[in-house]
Amino acid sequence: QVHLMESGGGSVQAGGSLRLSCGASGSIFSINAMGWYRQAPGKQRELVALISSGGRTTYADSVKGRFDITISRDNVVKVASLQMNSLKSEDTAVYFCNAVQTHYTYWGQGTQVTVSS
């Protein structure tokens, strides 16, 4: 069992920065990867960034060069952070964290990011 707790998000003007964090607790040693997805109104949920436990990263083309995902871990909590720079109005969405195990994926409750132009 994995519990995810998201923090960060909020409102910012275009060109600004925000940092999202997702803390995973519980069976963290079985997590293979953690990621951030987003869903804008009327659109499907899409991948933003993903990082494996080994540090390999994957980014959506729309955020490459602007967003940076990192992962850290101690014996109790694994944290995936998403640094978002040069934000655009099209980055406005609810951002969801996930934690991927071999046979199951856990999801956070989501955090709103609003970018005003």
Long-range contacts (C-beta under 8 A, 24 or more apart in sequence): 1-26, 1-27, 2-26, 2-27, 2-28, 2-30, 2-31, 2-99, 2-101, 2-106, 3-106, 4-97, 4-98, 4-99, 4-106, 4-107, 4-108, 4-109, 5-108, 6-95, 6-96, 6-97, 6-108, 6-109, 6-110, 6-111, 7-111, 8-82, 8-111, 9-95, 9-111, 9-112, 9-113, 10-112, 10-113, 10-114, 11-114, 11-115, 11-116, 12-87, 12-113, 12-114, 12-115, 12-116, 13-115, 13-116, 13-117, 14-87, 14-88, 14-89, 14-115, 14-116, 14-117, 15-86, 15-87, 16-87, 16-115, 17-83, 17-84, 17-85, 17-86, 17-87, 18-84, 18-87, 18-113, 19-81, 19-82, 19-83, 19-84, 20-81, 20-82, 20-84, 20-95, 20-97, 20-111, 20-113, 21-79, 21-80, 21-81, 21-82, 22-79, 22-80, 22-81, 22-82, 22-97, 22-99, 22-108, 23-77, 23-78, 23-79, 24-77, 24-78, 24-79, 24-80, 24-99, 24-106, 25-76, 25-77, 25-78, 27-101, 28-73, 28-76, 28-77, 28-78, 30-101, 30-102, 31-78, 31-99, 31-100, 31-101, 32-100, 32-101, 32-102, 33-99, 33-100, 34-71, 34-78, 34-80, 34-97, 34-98, 34-99, 34-100, 35-69, 35-80, 35-97, 35-98, 35-100, 36-69, 36-80, 36-82, 36-95, 36-96, 36-97, 36-98, 37-95, 37-96, 37-98, 38-91, 38-93, 38-94, 38-95, 38-96, 38-113, 39-93, 39-94, 39-96, 39-110, 40-90, 40-92, 40-93, 40-94, 43-93, 45-96, 48-82, 48-95, 49-82, 51-80, 62-90, 63-91, 84-113, 87-113, 87-115, 88-115, 88-117, 89-115, 89-116, 89-117, 90-115, 91-115
